[in-house]
Amino acid sequence: MAAGKEAVDRHPEAPAAEQAKMAAHRLRGEVMAFLDDHGAPSSSSAHAAIELDLQVCAMGLIDYWQKQR
C-alpha cells in the first residue's frame, strides 16, 4: 500500500502508468530483498514469476490511491 501511496503523493501530476512504474520499482526492491534473505538466488524462477505480479499489483495500488484523492 505504501509504495502506491508514495508514488501518487510524490508525483500527483504523473500519468498513472508512470506512477505504477515507480510503485513497481519499490515493490521489486522489497520483494527481491525478501527472496534474497530467504535464500532464493536471483537466478531462481521465483524472481521471474513475481515480475508480472509486481506490475499488476502496482497498477492496482495506483488505481486505489488515485480514487482516494
PDB file of N, CA, C and O in Angstrom:
ATOM      1  N   MET A   1       0.830  -1.192   0.000  1.00  0.00           N
ATOM      2  CA  MET A   1       0.000   0.000   0.000  1.00  0.00           C
ATOM      3  C   MET A   1       0.873   1.255   0.000  1.00  0.00           C
ATOM      4  O   MET A   1       0.594   2.227  -0.701  1.00  0.00           O
ATOM      5  N   ALA A   2       1.935   1.206   0.803  1.00  0.00           N
ATOM      6  CA  ALA A   2       2.801   2.382   0.931  1.00  0.00           C
ATOM      7  C   ALA A   2       3.473   2.736  -0.391  1.00  0.00           C
ATOM      8  O   ALA A   2       3.648   3.916  -0.693  1.00  0.00           O
ATOM      9  N   ALA A   3       3.847   1.750  -1.171  1.00  0.00           N
ATOM     10  CA  ALA A   3       4.514   2.013  -2.447  1.00  0.00           C
ATOM     11  C   ALA A   3       3.591   2.787  -3.387  1.00  0.00           C
ATOM     12  O   ALA A   3       4.036   3.717  -4.059  1.00  0.00           O
ATOM     13  N   GLY A   4       2.334   2.421  -3.439  1.00  0.00           N
ATOM     14  CA  GLY A   4       1.374   3.124  -4.289  1.00  0.00           C
ATOM     15  C   GLY A   4       1.080   4.515  -3.790  1.00  0.00           C
ATOM     16  O   GLY A   4       1.030   5.462  -4.575  1.00  0.00           O
ATOM     17  N   LYS A   5       0.885   4.651  -2.497  1.00  0.00           N
ATOM     18  CA  LYS A   5       0.589   5.956  -1.908  1.00  0.00           C
ATOM     19  C   LYS A   5       1.753   6.910  -2.128  1.00  0.00           C
ATOM     20  O   LYS A   5       1.551   8.076  -2.466  1.00  0.00           O
ATOM     21  N   GLU A   6       2.959   6.419  -1.940  1.00  0.00           N
ATOM     22  CA  GLU A   6       4.139   7.258  -2.134  1.00  0.00           C
ATOM     23  C   GLU A   6       4.239   7.750  -3.578  1.00  0.00           C
ATOM     24  O   GLU A   6       4.529   8.923  -3.812  1.00  0.00           O
ATOM     25  N   ALA A   7       4.006   6.878  -4.528  1.00  0.00           N
ATOM     26  CA  ALA A   7       4.094   7.254  -5.940  1.00  0.00           C
ATOM     27  C   ALA A   7       3.051   8.318  -6.291  1.00  0.00           C
ATOM     28  O   ALA A   7       3.357   9.273  -7.005  1.00  0.00           O
ATOM     29  N   VAL A   8       1.830   8.158  -5.796  1.00  0.00           N
ATOM     30  CA  VAL A   8       0.761   9.125  -6.086  1.00  0.00           C
ATOM     31  C   VAL A   8       1.012  10.439  -5.355  1.00  0.00           C
ATOM     32  O   VAL A   8       0.825  11.510  -5.932  1.00  0.00           O
ATOM     33  N   ASP A   9       1.434  10.370  -4.091  1.00  0.00           N
ATOM     34  CA  ASP A   9       1.664  11.596  -3.316  1.00  0.00           C
ATOM     35  C   ASP A   9       2.851  12.399  -3.834  1.00  0.00           C
ATOM     36  O   ASP A   9       2.793  13.627  -3.893  1.00  0.00           O
ATOM     37  N   ARG A  10       3.920  11.713  -4.208  1.00  0.00           N
ATOM     38  CA  ARG A  10       5.129  12.418  -4.644  1.00  0.00           C
ATOM     39  C   ARG A  10       5.042  12.917  -6.079  1.00  0.00           C
ATOM     40  O   ARG A  10       5.708  13.885  -6.444  1.00  0.00           O
ATOM     41  N   HIS A  11       4.229  12.263  -6.886  1.00  0.00           N
ATOM     42  CA  HIS A  11       4.132  12.619  -8.310  1.00  0.00           C
ATOM     43  C   HIS A  11       2.660  12.684  -8.737  1.00  0.00           C
ATOM     44  O   HIS A  11       2.238  11.925  -9.610  1.00  0.00           O
ATOM     45  N   PRO A  12       1.880  13.580  -8.133  1.00  0.00           N
ATOM     46  CA  PRO A  12       0.434  13.607  -8.400  1.00  0.00           C
ATOM     47  C   PRO A  12       0.064  13.931  -9.845  1.00  0.00           C
ATOM     48  O   PRO A  12      -1.007  13.541 -10.309  1.00  0.00           O
ATOM     49  N   GLU A  13       0.921  14.628 -10.548  1.00  0.00           N
ATOM     50  CA  GLU A  13       0.612  15.007 -11.930  1.00  0.00           C
ATOM     51  C   GLU A  13       1.113  13.994 -12.954  1.00  0.00           C
ATOM     52  O   GLU A  13       0.812  14.113 -14.142  1.00  0.00           O
ATOM     53  N   ALA A  14       1.873  13.003 -12.506  1.00  0.00           N
ATOM     54  CA  ALA A  14       2.406  11.992 -13.430  1.00  0.00           C
ATOM     55  C   ALA A  14       1.279  11.084 -13.911  1.00  0.00           C
ATOM     56  O   ALA A  14       0.324  10.839 -13.174  1.00  0.00           O
ATOM     57  N   PRO A  15       1.380  10.590 -15.124  1.00  0.00           N
ATOM     58  CA  PRO A  15       0.378   9.630 -15.611  1.00  0.00           C
ATOM     59  C   PRO A  15       0.373   8.374 -14.731  1.00  0.00           C
ATOM     60  O   PRO A  15       1.386   8.013 -14.132  1.00  0.00           O
ATOM     61  N   ALA A  16      -0.762   7.736 -14.670  1.00  0.00           N
ATOM     62  CA  ALA A  16      -0.909   6.537 -13.841  1.00  0.00           C
ATOM     63  C   ALA A  16       0.117   5.470 -14.199  1.00  0.00           C
ATOM     64  O   ALA A  16       0.621   4.772 -13.319  1.00  0.00           O
ATOM     65  N   ALA A  17       0.426   5.340 -15.476  1.00  0.00           N
ATOM     66  CA  ALA A  17       1.405   4.329 -15.895  1.00  0.00           C
ATOM     67  C   ALA A  17       2.782   4.620 -15.305  1.00  0.00           C
ATOM     68  O   ALA A  17       3.501   3.696 -14.926  1.00  0.00           O
ATOM     69  N   GLU A  18       3.151   5.887 -15.227  1.00  0.00           N
ATOM     70  CA  GLU A  18       4.443   6.257 -14.635  1.00  0.00           C
ATOM     71  C   GLU A  18       4.427   6.023 -13.128  1.00  0.00           C
ATOM     72  O   GLU A  18       5.404   5.539 -12.556  1.00  0.00           O
ATOM     73  N   GLN A  19       3.313   6.371 -12.491  1.00  0.00           N
ATOM     74  CA  GLN A  19       3.192   6.126 -11.057  1.00  0.00           C
ATOM     75  C   GLN A  19       3.294   4.624 -10.766  1.00  0.00           C
ATOM     76  O   GLN A  19       3.913   4.215  -9.784  1.00  0.00           O
ATOM     77  N   ALA A  20       2.690   3.822 -11.615  1.00  0.00           N
ATOM     78  CA  ALA A  20       2.740   2.369 -11.436  1.00  0.00           C
ATOM     79  C   ALA A  20       4.170   1.858 -11.590  1.00  0.00           C
ATOM     80  O   ALA A  20       4.581   0.953 -10.863  1.00  0.00           O
ATOM     81  N   LYS A  21       4.926   2.421 -12.519  1.00  0.00           N
ATOM     82  CA  LYS A  21       6.332   2.024 -12.676  1.00  0.00           C
ATOM     83  C   LYS A  21       7.122   2.345 -11.410  1.00  0.00           C
ATOM     84  O   LYS A  21       7.953   1.551 -10.970  1.00  0.00           O
ATOM     85  N   MET A  22       6.858   3.506 -10.834  1.00  0.00           N
ATOM     86  CA  MET A  22       7.539   3.905  -9.602  1.00  0.00           C
ATOM     87  C   MET A  22       7.202   2.951  -8.463  1.00  0.00           C
ATOM     88  O   MET A  22       8.081   2.505  -7.726  1.00  0.00           O
ATOM     89  N   ALA A  23       5.921   2.648  -8.332  1.00  0.00           N
ATOM     90  CA  ALA A  23       5.490   1.738  -7.276  1.00  0.00           C
ATOM     91  C   ALA A  23       6.069   0.349  -7.496  1.00  0.00           C
ATOM     92  O   ALA A  23       6.510  -0.294  -6.543  1.00  0.00           O
ATOM     93  N   ALA A  24       6.072  -0.117  -8.728  1.00  0.00           N
ATOM     94  CA  ALA A  24       6.612  -1.451  -9.034  1.00  0.00           C
ATOM     95  C   ALA A  24       8.100  -1.510  -8.721  1.00  0.00           C
ATOM     96  O   ALA A  24       8.598  -2.529  -8.243  1.00  0.00           O
ATOM     97  N   HIS A  25       8.800  -0.430  -8.987  1.00  0.00           N
ATOM     98  CA  HIS A  25      10.233  -0.390  -8.687  1.00  0.00           C
ATOM     99  C   HIS A  25      10.468  -0.583  -7.183  1.00  0.00           C
ATOM    100  O   HIS A  25      11.329  -1.363  -6.776  1.00  0.00           O
ATOM    101  N   ARG A  26       9.703   0.125  -6.381  1.00  0.00           N
ATOM    102  CA  ARG A  26       9.845  -0.018  -4.926  1.00  0.00           C
ATOM    103  C   ARG A  26       9.457  -1.430  -4.484  1.00  0.00           C
ATOM    104  O   ARG A  26      10.170  -2.053  -3.698  1.00  0.00           O
ATOM    105  N   LEU A  27       8.347  -1.925  -4.980  1.00  0.00           N
ATOM    106  CA  LEU A  27       7.911  -3.281  -4.616  1.00  0.00           C
ATOM    107  C   LEU A  27       8.951  -4.317  -5.015  1.00  0.00           C
ATOM    108  O   LEU A  27       9.247  -5.241  -4.257  1.00  0.00           O
ATOM    109  N   ARG A  28       9.500  -4.153  -6.212  1.00  0.00           N
ATOM    110  CA  ARG A  28      10.509  -5.090  -6.711  1.00  0.00           C
ATOM    111  C   ARG A  28      11.688  -5.159  -5.741  1.00  0.00           C
ATOM    112  O   ARG A  28      12.160  -6.243  -5.399  1.00  0.00           O
ATOM    113  N   GLY A  29      12.152  -4.007  -5.309  1.00  0.00           N
ATOM    114  CA  GLY A  29      13.276  -3.962  -4.371  1.00  0.00           C
ATOM    115  C   GLY A  29      12.969  -4.679  -3.077  1.00  0.00           C
ATOM    116  O   GLY A  29      13.800  -5.428  -2.563  1.00  0.00           O
ATOM    117  N   GLU A  30      11.786  -4.456  -2.550  1.00  0.00           N
ATOM    118  CA  GLU A  30      11.396  -5.085  -1.287  1.00  0.00           C
ATOM    119  C   GLU A  30      11.230  -6.591  -1.434  1.00  0.00           C
ATOM    120  O   GLU A  30      11.685  -7.351  -0.580  1.00  0.00           O
ATOM    121  N   VAL A  31      10.589  -7.023  -2.501  1.00  0.00           N
ATOM    122  CA  VAL A  31      10.357  -8.453  -2.709  1.00  0.00           C
ATOM    123  C   VAL A  31      11.662  -9.182  -2.995  1.00  0.00           C
ATOM    124  O   VAL A  31      11.902 -10.266  -2.462  1.00  0.00           O
ATOM    125  N   MET A  32      12.497  -8.594  -3.827  1.00  0.00           N
ATOM    126  CA  MET A  32      13.758  -9.255  -4.156  1.00  0.00           C
ATOM    127  C   MET A  32      14.657  -9.355  -2.934  1.00  0.00           C
ATOM    128  O   MET A  32      15.352 -10.356  -2.761  1.00  0.00           O
ATOM    129  N   ALA A  33      14.656  -8.336  -2.085  1.00  0.00           N
ATOM    130  CA  ALA A  33      15.428  -8.396  -0.841  1.00  0.00           C
ATOM    131  C   ALA A  33      14.896  -9.516   0.051  1.00  0.00           C
ATOM    132  O   ALA A  33      15.674 -10.238   0.676  1.00  0.00           O
ATOM    133  N   PHE A  34      13.586  -9.658   0.109  1.00  0.00           N
ATOM    134  CA  PHE A  34      12.978 -10.737   0.894  1.00  0.00           C
ATOM    135  C   PHE A  34      13.413 -12.100   0.357  1.00  0.00           C
ATOM    136  O   PHE A  34      13.805 -12.981   1.123  1.00  0.00           O
ATOM    137  N   LEU A  35      13.341 -12.266  -0.958  1.00  0.00           N
ATOM    138  CA  LEU A  35      13.747 -13.542  -1.553  1.00  0.00           C
ATOM    139  C   LEU A  35      15.221 -13.828  -1.292  1.00  0.00           C
ATOM    140  O   LEU A  35      15.591 -14.956  -0.965  1.00  0.00           O
ATOM    141  N   ASP A  36      16.057 -12.812  -1.435  1.00  0.00           N
ATOM    142  CA  ASP A  36      17.483 -12.988  -1.162  1.00  0.00           C
ATOM    143  C   ASP A  36      17.717 -13.387   0.295  1.00  0.00           C
ATOM    144  O   ASP A  36      18.512 -14.281   0.584  1.00  0.00           O
ATOM    145  N   ASP A  37      17.015 -12.711   1.205  1.00  0.00           N
ATOM    146  CA  ASP A  37      17.156 -13.014   2.634  1.00  0.00           C
ATOM    147  C   ASP A  37      16.741 -14.443   2.964  1.00  0.00           C
ATOM    148  O   ASP A  37      17.194 -15.021   3.952  1.00  0.00           O
ATOM    149  N   HIS A  38      15.872 -15.004   2.123  1.00  0.00           N
ATOM    150  CA  HIS A  38      15.368 -16.353   2.371  1.00  0.00           C
ATOM    151  C   HIS A  38      16.005 -17.398   1.454  1.00  0.00           C
ATOM    152  O   HIS A  38      15.484 -18.499   1.282  1.00  0.00           O
ATOM    153  N   GLY A  39      17.137 -17.027   0.875  1.00  0.00           N
ATOM    154  CA  GLY A  39      17.934 -17.992   0.142  1.00  0.00           C
ATOM    155  C   GLY A  39      17.526 -18.276  -1.284  1.00  0.00           C
ATOM    156  O   GLY A  39      17.996 -19.256  -1.863  1.00  0.00           O
ATOM    157  N   ALA A  40      16.671 -17.463  -1.873  1.00  0.00           N
ATOM    158  CA  ALA A  40      16.290 -17.665  -3.274  1.00  0.00           C
ATOM    159  C   ALA A  40      17.246 -16.855  -4.141  1.00  0.00           C
ATOM    160  O   ALA A  40      17.142 -15.629  -4.174  1.00  0.00           O
ATOM    161  N   PRO A  41      18.168 -17.498  -4.839  1.00  0.00           N
ATOM    162  CA  PRO A  41      19.132 -16.758  -5.649  1.00  0.00           C
ATOM    163  C   PRO A  41      18.438 -15.992  -6.776  1.00  0.00           C
ATOM    164  O   PRO A  41      17.330 -16.339  -7.184  1.00  0.00           O
ATOM    165  N   SER A  42      19.101 -14.953  -7.270  1.00  0.00           N
ATOM    166  CA  SER A  42      18.496 -14.124  -8.318  1.00  0.00           C
ATOM    167  C   SER A  42      18.215 -14.926  -9.586  1.00  0.00           C
ATOM    168  O   SER A  42      17.403 -14.510 -10.412  1.00  0.00           O
ATOM    169  N   SER A  43      18.871 -16.057  -9.747  1.00  0.00           N
ATOM    170  CA  SER A  43      18.609 -16.903 -10.914  1.00  0.00           C
ATOM    171  C   SER A  43      17.386 -17.799 -10.705  1.00  0.00           C
ATOM    172  O   SER A  43      16.985 -18.529 -11.612  1.00  0.00           O
ATOM    173  N   SER A  44      16.805 -17.742  -9.524  1.00  0.00           N
ATOM    174  CA  SER A  44      15.648 -18.571  -9.203  1.00  0.00           C
ATOM    175  C   SER A  44      14.451 -18.214 -10.077  1.00  0.00           C
ATOM    176  O   SER A  44      14.256 -17.048 -10.421  1.00  0.00           O
ATOM    177  N   SER A  45      13.660 -19.203 -10.432  1.00  0.00           N
ATOM    178  CA  SER A  45      12.455 -18.953 -11.233  1.00  0.00           C
ATOM    179  C   SER A  45      11.444 -18.098 -10.468  1.00  0.00           C
ATOM    180  O   SER A  45      10.559 -17.494 -11.075  1.00  0.00           O
ATOM    181  N   ALA A  46      11.567 -18.044  -9.163  1.00  0.00           N
ATOM    182  CA  ALA A  46      10.653 -17.224  -8.355  1.00  0.00           C
ATOM    183  C   ALA A  46      10.781 -15.752  -8.728  1.00  0.00           C
ATOM    184  O   ALA A  46       9.783 -15.032  -8.763  1.00  0.00           O
ATOM    185  N   HIS A  47      11.983 -15.310  -9.003  1.00  0.00           N
ATOM    186  CA  HIS A  47      12.190 -13.901  -9.359  1.00  0.00           C
ATOM    187  C   HIS A  47      11.445 -13.550 -10.652  1.00  0.00           C
ATOM    188  O   HIS A  47      10.778 -12.517 -10.726  1.00  0.00           O
ATOM    189  N   ALA A  48      11.557 -14.386 -11.640  1.00  0.00           N
ATOM    190  CA  ALA A  48      10.887 -14.121 -12.922  1.00  0.00           C
ATOM    191  C   ALA A  48       9.380 -14.220 -12.788  1.00  0.00           C
ATOM    192  O   ALA A  48       8.651 -13.421 -13.377  1.00  0.00           O
ATOM    193  N   ALA A  49       8.909 -15.177 -12.030  1.00  0.00           N
ATOM    194  CA  ALA A  49       7.468 -15.384 -11.875  1.00  0.00           C
ATOM    195  C   ALA A  49       6.805 -14.209 -11.167  1.00  0.00           C
ATOM    196  O   ALA A  49       5.648 -13.889 -11.441  1.00  0.00           O
ATOM    197  N   ILE A  50       7.514 -13.585 -10.283  1.00  0.00           N
ATOM    198  CA  ILE A  50       6.945 -12.498  -9.485  1.00  0.00           C
ATOM    199  C   ILE A  50       6.885 -11.188 -10.268  1.00  0.00           C
ATOM    200  O   ILE A  50       6.090 -10.313  -9.926  1.00  0.00           O
ATOM    201  N   GLU A  51       7.692 -11.033 -11.292  1.00  0.00           N
ATOM    202  CA  GLU A  51       7.770  -9.773 -12.027  1.00  0.00           C
ATOM    203  C   GLU A  51       6.411  -9.304 -12.558  1.00  0.00           C
ATOM    204  O   GLU A  51       6.040  -8.147 -12.359  1.00  0.00           O
ATOM    205  N   LEU A  52       5.682 -10.170 -13.218  1.00  0.00           N
ATOM    206  CA  LEU A  52       4.369  -9.779 -13.747  1.00  0.00           C
ATOM    207  C   LEU A  52       3.415  -9.425 -12.609  1.00  0.00           C
ATOM    208  O   LEU A  52       2.664  -8.454 -12.705  1.00  0.00           O
ATOM    209  N   ASP A  53       3.444 -10.199 -11.551  1.00  0.00           N
ATOM    210  CA  ASP A  53       2.584  -9.913 -10.400  1.00  0.00           C
ATOM    211  C   ASP A  53       2.878  -8.537  -9.810  1.00  0.00           C
ATOM    212  O   ASP A  53       1.959  -7.823  -9.409  1.00  0.00           O
ATOM    213  N   LEU A  54       4.142  -8.169  -9.756  1.00  0.00           N
ATOM    214  CA  LEU A  54       4.510  -6.853  -9.219  1.00  0.00           C
ATOM    215  C   LEU A  54       3.919  -5.734 -10.062  1.00  0.00           C
ATOM    216  O   LEU A  54       3.422  -4.744  -9.525  1.00  0.00           O
ATOM    217  N   GLN A  55       3.972  -5.885 -11.362  1.00  0.00           N
ATOM    218  CA  GLN A  55       3.443  -4.856 -12.252  1.00  0.00           C
ATOM    219  C   GLN A  55       1.928  -4.715 -12.089  1.00  0.00           C
ATOM    220  O   GLN A  55       1.409  -3.602 -12.009  1.00  0.00           O
ATOM    221  N   VAL A  56       1.237  -5.828 -12.043  1.00  0.00           N
ATOM    222  CA  VAL A  56      -0.220  -5.798 -11.890  1.00  0.00           C
ATOM    223  C   VAL A  56      -0.602  -5.237 -10.525  1.00  0.00           C
ATOM    224  O   VAL A  56      -1.540  -4.448 -10.409  1.00  0.00           O
ATOM    225  N   CYS A  57       0.122  -5.645  -9.508  1.00  0.00           N
ATOM    226  CA  CYS A  57      -0.135  -5.147  -8.154  1.00  0.00           C
ATOM    227  C   CYS A  57       0.062  -3.632  -8.107  1.00  0.00           C
ATOM    228  O   CYS A  57      -0.760  -2.916  -7.535  1.00  0.00           O
ATOM    229  N   ALA A  58       1.138  -3.147  -8.701  1.00  0.00           N
ATOM    230  CA  ALA A  58       1.413  -1.712  -8.707  1.00  0.00           C
ATOM    231  C   ALA A  58       0.296  -0.940  -9.397  1.00  0.00           C
ATOM    232  O   ALA A  58      -0.097   0.125  -8.920  1.00  0.00           O
ATOM    233  N   MET A  59      -0.220  -1.449 -10.498  1.00  0.00           N
ATOM    234  CA  MET A  59      -1.322  -0.773 -11.194  1.00  0.00           C
ATOM    235  C   MET A  59      -2.558  -0.706 -10.297  1.00  0.00           C
ATOM    236  O   MET A  59      -3.245   0.315 -10.263  1.00  0.00           O
ATOM    237  N   GLY A  60      -2.839  -1.773  -9.583  1.00  0.00           N
ATOM    238  CA  GLY A  60      -3.975  -1.780  -8.668  1.00  0.00           C
ATOM    239  C   GLY A  60      -3.803  -0.792  -7.530  1.00  0.00           C
ATOM    240  O   GLY A  60      -4.756  -0.116  -7.140  1.00  0.00           O
ATOM    241  N   LEU A  61      -2.590  -0.704  -6.996  1.00  0.00           N
ATOM    242  CA  LEU A  61      -2.330   0.246  -5.913  1.00  0.00           C
ATOM    243  C   LEU A  61      -2.509   1.683  -6.384  1.00  0.00           C
ATOM    244  O   LEU A  61      -3.091   2.503  -5.674  1.00  0.00           O
ATOM    245  N   ILE A  62      -2.016   1.991  -7.567  1.00  0.00           N
ATOM    246  CA  ILE A  62      -2.159   3.347  -8.097  1.00  0.00           C
ATOM    247  C   ILE A  62      -3.629   3.675  -8.322  1.00  0.00           C
ATOM    248  O   ILE A  62      -4.078   4.772  -7.990  1.00  0.00           O
ATOM    249  N   ASP A  63      -4.364   2.751  -8.873  1.00  0.00           N
ATOM    250  CA  ASP A  63      -5.796   2.961  -9.091  1.00  0.00           C
ATOM    251  C   ASP A  63      -6.497   3.242  -7.768  1.00  0.00           C
ATOM    252  O   ASP A  63      -7.306   4.166  -7.676  1.00  0.00           O
ATOM    253  N   TYR A  64      -6.197   2.465  -6.765  1.00  0.00           N
ATOM    254  CA  TYR A  64      -6.809   2.645  -5.444  1.00  0.00           C
ATOM    255  C   TYR A  64      -6.498   4.047  -4.889  1.00  0.00           C
ATOM    256  O   TYR A  64      -7.399   4.781  -4.484  1.00  0.00           O
ATOM    257  N   TRP A  65      -5.211   4.395  -4.881  1.00  0.00           N
ATOM    258  CA  TRP A  65      -4.841   5.685  -4.272  1.00  0.00           C
ATOM    259  C   TRP A  65      -5.330   6.877  -5.071  1.00  0.00           C
ATOM    260  O   TRP A  65      -5.616   7.923  -4.488  1.00  0.00           O
ATOM    261  N   GLN A  66      -5.433   6.755  -6.373  1.00  0.00           N
ATOM    262  CA  GLN A  66      -5.983   7.865  -7.154  1.00  0.00           C
ATOM    263  C   GLN A  66      -7.465   8.066  -6.816  1.00  0.00           C
ATOM    264  O   GLN A  66      -7.945   9.200  -6.792  1.00  0.00           O
ATOM    265  N   LYS A  67      -8.171   7.002  -6.562  1.00  0.00           N
ATOM    266  CA  LYS A  67      -9.587   7.105  -6.204  1.00  0.00           C
ATOM    267  C   LYS A  67      -9.784   7.684  -4.799  1.00  0.00           C
ATOM    268  O   LYS A  67     -10.855   8.201  -4.484  1.00  0.00           O
ATOM    269  N   GLN A  68      -8.755   7.596  -3.961  1.00  0.00           N
ATOM    270  CA  GLN A  68      -8.846   8.122  -2.598  1.00  0.00           C
ATOM    271  C   GLN A  68      -8.611   9.618  -2.538  1.00  0.00           C
ATOM    272  O   GLN A  68      -8.885  10.248  -1.517  1.00  0.00           O
ATOM    273  N   ARG A  69      -8.109  10.191  -3.615  1.00  0.00           N
ATOM    274  CA  ARG A  69      -7.772  11.628  -3.632  1.00  0.00           C
ATOM    275  C   ARG A  69      -8.989  12.468  -3.780  1.00  0.00           C
ATOM    276  O   ARG A  69      -8.892  13.695  -3.813  1.00  0.00           O
TER     277      ARG A  69
END
